[in-house]
Amino acid sequence: MALKKSWVVSANDPENDFPLNNLPYGVFAIGGGRRCGVAIGDMILDVSGLGPKGIFTAGNWNAFMALGHAAWADFRADITAILTEGAPERPLVPQANATLHMPIEVAEYTDFYAGRHHAENMGEMLRGTKGLPANWLHIPIGYNGRASSVVVSGTDIRRPLGQLGKGRFGPCKRLDIELELGAIVGTSSPMGQPVSMAQADDMIFGFVLLNDWSARDIQAWEYQPLGPFQGKAFATSISPWIVPKAALESFRRPAPAPEMPYLREARPGLYDITLSVHMNGEKISQTNATALYYSAVQQLTHHSLSGCPMRVGDLLGSGTISGPTPDSYGSLMELSWNGEKPLPLANGPRSFIEDGDTLTLKGHAQGAGFRIGFGACTGTILPAIDTPDWAT
């Protein structure tokens, strides 16, 4: 596929994240209420007057997503026609002047553990063996996170307090990130009714970058026997633009062959997306989303298997996307090998995140003369609050 030319000049720059081939969905404001928009080059098309009447009045994309796959395709075709080279020019909003907000109301948030390299690295660091848990090759492992603490890129993150071990309480000392993709579920499924792989594929609206902030010391103390809780619940950051699944069709790649028949792919479910982690402006890791073992479609199918109902606005985290080499790991715990090999950075070595550090995730799929980008997913760490008197 080649670059689709737009009358928006910046959209034709091969280094711009938002060409006509992309058309990601977001929510913005300029000194007033929140409005739904589509990114094109370095501008935003306000879509408030487009689509079915009143569909965007809530200031998020949930009602539009609920219309389903056919409506998504029609709307994308309409926006493409509006912005194609030769079409009449319309007023646009400069991205530089806009404040970006959460693009959806997150209904539920589930985070998975679908990166094999990450799972093997964690096993080697914590248990002394790369061996995977007995169920790992059979089942997409996940846990239910907190929708209430999912925030948009640019939101500062407060260092969490918690139990750090037996009789120990205080600010997290081993604060980490996890480089992930987030899949946005656009349509619902009824309780008691599993969905097939083909149905799950149609339910996914698009993707965001996702940073699953992790308090490793809190997590280590609490995770047995029921898994992550406070070590994960304090914050999850997502990029502000939802890249439509339709924009990534030519970048599909097959996932590894699953053990269980119900997870077999009707269509390739992974995507060739280059991903990177930046700490205070320095790139510290680069990997690719094809390093995942389970796709979002497989995760969604498994999620519904018991009859668990899926809702419009559900967010599925992929799990940490680590590649096979140390420079492609998706968490600081791996990059510093549990603190044994601090990263040499310009403003001092890092094993884990210090107060004031800014972490940024970036990602794009590279086409022929264009790129399908996500924009940045950024967060800066603020100091923990003072320990309340009642907590000690």
C-alpha positions in Angstrom: 0.0 0.0 0.0 1.3 3.5 -0.9 0.8 6.8 0.8 -2.7 8.3 0.3 -2.4 12.0 -0.6 -4.3 14.6 1.5 -4.9 18.3 1.0 -3.4 18.6 4.5 0.3 19.1 3.6 1.7 17.8 6.8 -0.1 14.5 6.4 2.0 13.7 3.3 5.3 13.9 5.3 6.6 10.3 5.4 7.7 10.9 9.0 4.4 12.1 10.3 2.4 9.7 12.4 -1.0 10.7 11.0 -1.3 10.4 7.2 -4.5 9.8 5.4 -3.8 6.1 5.7 -4.2 6.3 9.5 -7.1 8.6 10.6 -6.9 7.9 14.3 -9.7 8.9 16.7 -9.3 11.1 19.7 -10.9 13.7 22.0 -9.6 17.3 22.2 -10.5 20.6 23.8 -9.5 24.2 23.1 -10.6 26.3 26.0 -14.1 24.7 26.0 -15.9 21.4 26.0 -14.5 18.1 24.8 -15.0 17.3 21.2 -14.3 14.2 19.1 -11.7 14.5 16.3 -9.6 12.7 13.8 -5.9 13.4 13.6 -4.6 14.3 10.1 -1.0 15.4 9.8 -0.4 18.0 12.5 -4.0 19.0 12.5 -7.4 17.7 13.9 -10.6 17.4 12.0 -13.6 18.1 14.4 -16.2 15.4 13.6 -18.9 16.7 15.9 -21.2 17.5 13.0 -20.5 14.2 11.2 -21.9 10.8 11.6 -25.4 10.0 12.9 -27.0 13.0 14.7 -25.9 13.3 18.3 -23.5 10.4 18.2 -20.6 12.4 19.5 -22.4 14.6 22.1 -20.9 12.7 25.1 -17.4 13.8 24.2 -16.0 10.3 23.7 -16.2 7.6 21.0 -18.2 5.0 22.9 -21.6 5.6 21.3 -20.0 5.6 17.9 -18.2 2.3 18.6 -21.4 0.7 19.6 -22.7 1.2 16.1 -20.6 -1.7 14.9 -18.2 -2.8 12.2 -20.2 -1.7 9.2 -20.7 1.8 10.6 -17.0 2.1 11.3 -16.2 1.3 7.7 -18.7 3.8 6.3 -17.5 6.6 8.6 -13.8 5.9 7.7 -14.7 6.1 4.0 -16.5 9.4 4.5 -13.6 10.9 6.5 -11.1 9.7 3.8 -13.1 11.4 1.1 -13.3 14.7 3.1 -9.5 14.7 3.6 -8.3 13.3 0.2 -6.2 15.5 -2.0 -8.5 17.6 -4.3 -11.4 17.6 -1.9 -12.7 21.0 -0.7 -10.6 22.3 2.2 -12.2 22.6 5.6 -11.3 24.4 8.9 -9.0 22.3 11.0 -7.6 22.6 14.5 -3.8 22.6 15.1 -2.8 19.8 17.4 -0.3 22.1 19.0 -3.2 24.3 20.3 -5.3 21.4 21.6 -5.5 19.6 24.9 -6.0 15.8 24.4 -8.3 13.8 26.7 -9.3 10.2 27.2 -10.8 9.1 23.8 -13.2 6.6 25.4 -14.9 5.9 28.7 -13.1 2.7 29.8 -15.8 0.1 30.8 -13.5 -2.6 32.1 -9.7 -3.1 32.0 -8.1 -6.6 31.7 -4.3 -7.0 31.4 -2.7 -10.1 29.9 0.7 -11.7 30.1 1.1 -12.6 26.4 4.8 -11.9 25.7 6.8 -15.1 25.8 10.2 -13.4 26.1 9.0 -11.3 29.0 7.5 -14.4 30.8 10.7 -16.3 30.4 12.8 -13.4 31.6 10.6 -12.9 34.7 10.9 -16.6 35.4 14.7 -16.6 35.1 15.0 -13.6 37.4 12.5 -14.7 40.0 12.7 -18.5 39.9 16.1 -19.1 38.3 14.7 -20.8 35.2 13.3 -19.6 31.9 10.6 -22.3 32.1 7.1 -21.1 31.6 4.2 -21.8 33.9 2.5 -25.1 33.1 -0.6 -23.4 31.6 1.2 -20.6 29.7 1.2 -22.2 26.2 -2.4 -23.3 26.6 -4.2 -20.2 27.9 -3.8 -16.4 27.6 -3.2 -15.5 31.3 -4.7 -12.3 32.5 -6.0 -10.4 35.5 -8.8 -7.8 36.0 -7.3 -4.3 36.5 -8.9 -1.0 37.4 -10.7 1.1 34.8 -10.8 3.9 37.2 -7.0 4.5 37.1 -6.6 4.4 33.3 -5.4 7.9 32.2 -4.5 9.6 29.0 -0.9 10.3 28.0 0.6 13.4 29.7 -1.1 12.7 33.1 1.4 12.8 35.9 1.7 9.6 38.0 2.0 9.7 41.8 4.4 7.1 43.2 2.3 4.6 45.1 2.4 3.8 48.8 2.0 0.2 49.9 3.2 -2.8 51.8 6.7 -3.7 50.7 7.1 -6.9 52.7 6.3 -8.3 56.1 5.8 -5.3 58.5 7.1 -2.8 55.9 5.1 0.1 54.6 6.0 3.1 52.5 6.5 4.5 49.0 7.3 2.0 46.2 11.1 1.7 45.7 11.0 -0.4 42.6 8.7 1.5 40.2 8.6 0.2 36.7 6.8 0.4 33.3 5.5 -2.2 31.0 5.5 -1.6 27.2 2.1 -2.8 25.9 -0.5 -2.4 23.2 -4.1 -1.8 24.3 -7.0 -3.2 22.2 -10.3 -1.3 22.4 -13.4 -3.4 22.3 -16.0 -1.6 20.3 -19.1 -3.8 20.5 -20.5 -5.9 23.3 -21.4 -9.6 23.7 -24.2 -11.1 25.9 -23.6 -12.8 29.2 -23.4 -16.6 28.8 -22.4 -16.4 25.1 -18.7 -17.0 24.1 -17.5 -15.4 20.9 -15.5 -17.0 18.2 -12.2 -15.8 16.8 -13.9 -14.3 13.8 -16.5 -12.5 16.0 -13.8 -11.2 18.3 -11.9 -9.8 15.3 -15.0 -7.8 14.3 -15.5 -6.6 17.8 -12.1 -4.8 18.1 -12.3 -1.2 17.2 -8.6 -0.2 17.3 -5.4 0.0 19.3 -3.5 2.4 21.6 -0.1 2.3 23.3 -0.4 1.2 26.9 2.0 1.7 29.8 1.1 -0.7 32.7 2.9 1.1 35.5 4.1 -1.5 38.0 5.2 -1.3 41.6 7.5 -4.3 41.7 8.1 -4.5 45.4 4.4 -4.1 46.3 3.6 -6.7 43.6 6.2 -9.2 44.8 4.7 -9.2 48.4 1.0 -9.4 47.4 0.7 -11.5 44.2 0.4 -15.0 45.8 -2.0 -16.6 45.6 -4.4 -14.4 43.6 -2.1 -12.4 41.4 -1.5 -8.6 40.9 -3.5 -6.1 42.9 -2.2 -2.8 44.4 1.1 -3.1 42.6 -0.8 -2.5 39.3 -4.0 -0.7 40.3 -2.6 2.8 40.9 -2.2 3.8 37.2 -2.3 2.7 33.6 -1.5 5.3 30.8 -2.7 5.1 27.2 -1.9 7.1 24.1 -4.6 9.7 23.2 -5.3 8.5 19.6 -7.0 5.2 18.8 -5.5 3.8 15.7 -8.4 2.0 13.8 -7.9 -1.6 13.2 -8.7 -0.8 9.5 -5.5 1.3 9.3 -3.4 -1.7 10.3 -4.8 -4.3 7.9 -1.7 -4.5 5.7 0.5 -5.0 8.7 -1.1 -8.2 10.0 1.2 -11.0 10.9 0.4 -14.5 12.2 0.6 -15.4 15.9 2.3 -18.7 16.9 0.2 -21.7 16.5 -2.0 -22.2 19.6 -2.3 -25.4 21.6 -6.1 -25.0 21.9 -8.4 -25.3 18.8 -10.7 -22.5 19.8 -7.8 -20.0 19.6 -6.8 -20.9 16.0 -6.7 -17.8 13.8 -9.1 -17.1 11.0 -6.9 -14.2 10.1 -3.4 -13.2 11.3 -3.9 -11.3 14.6 -0.5 -9.8 15.4 0.7 -6.5 13.8 4.2 -5.4 12.6 4.5 -2.4 14.8 7.8 -1.0 15.9 7.7 0.0 19.6 10.2 1.9 21.7 10.7 3.1 25.3 12.3 6.4 26.1 13.4 7.6 29.6 14.0 11.3 30.0 14.3 11.6 26.2 16.8 8.7 25.8 15.7 5.6 23.9 16.4 2.6 26.1 14.6 -0.1 24.2 13.1 -1.0 20.9 11.0 -4.1 20.0 8.1 -5.1 17.8 4.5 -6.2 18.5 5.1 -9.4 16.6 7.0 -10.6 19.7 3.7 -11.3 21.3 2.6 -15.0 21.6 -1.1 -14.3 21.9 -3.0 -11.7 19.8 -5.7 -9.4 21.0 -8.3 -11.5 19.1 -7.1 -14.6 21.0 -7.2 -12.7 24.3 -10.8 -11.5 23.6 -12.0 -14.9 22.5 -10.6 -16.5 25.6 -11.9 -13.7 27.8 -15.5 -14.5 26.7 -15.1 -18.3 26.8 -16.8 -18.8 30.1 -19.7 -16.5 29.0 -18.1 -13.4 30.5 -19.9 -10.5 28.8 -17.8 -7.9 27.0 -18.8 -4.3 27.0 -18.3 -1.3 24.7 -15.2 0.4 25.8 -13.5 -2.6 27.4 -9.7 -2.2 27.3 -7.4 -5.3 26.9 -3.7 -4.8 27.6 -1.4 -7.1 25.6 1.1 -7.8 28.4 4.7 -6.6 28.2 6.2 -6.8 24.7 9.8 -7.8 25.1 12.0 -9.0 22.2 14.7 -11.7 22.4 17.7 -9.4 23.1 18.5 -7.1 26.1 18.0 -4.0 24.0 14.5 -5.1 23.2 13.1 -5.7 26.6 9.8 -3.9 27.5 10.3 -3.2 31.2 13.0 -1.7 33.4 13.1 -4.8 35.6 14.3 -6.7 32.5 16.5 -4.0 31.1 18.4 -3.7 34.5 18.0 -7.4 35.1 16.2 -6.9 38.5 18.5 -4.0 39.4 21.8 -6.0 38.9 22.8 -4.1 35.7 21.7 -0.4 36.0 21.2 1.4 32.7 23.9 4.1 32.1 21.9 7.2 31.2 22.9 10.8 30.8 21.3 12.0 34.0 22.6 9.0 36.0 22.2 5.2 36.1 18.7 3.8 36.5 17.5 0.4 37.7 14.0 1.6 38.4 12.1 4.9 38.0 13.1 7.8 40.2 10.9 10.8 41.1 10.8 13.3 38.2 11.6 10.8 35.5 9.5 10.9 32.4 8.8 7.7 30.5 7.5 7.7 27.0 6.3 4.9 24.7 6.3 5.3 21.0 5.1 3.1 18.2 4.4 3.0 14.4 3.8 0.6 11.6 6.1 1.4 8.6 4.5 1.5 5.2 5.9 2.4 1.7 6.5 6.2 2.2 4.2 6.6 5.2 3.9 5.5 8.8 0.9 4.6 10.9 1.7 6.1 14.2 0.1 6.3 17.6 1.6 9.5 19.0 3.4 9.3 22.3 2.3 7.7 25.6 4.0 9.7 28.3 3.9 10.0 32.1 6.1 11.8 34.7 6.5 10.4 38.2 5.6 12.6 41.1 6.8 11.9 44.7 4.6 9.8 46.9 2.3 11.6 49.3 3.5 11.9 52.9 2.6 8.7 54.8 -0.7 9.4 56.6 -0.5 9.2 60.4 -3.2 6.5 60.4 -1.2 4.3 58.1 1.7 3.6 60.5 
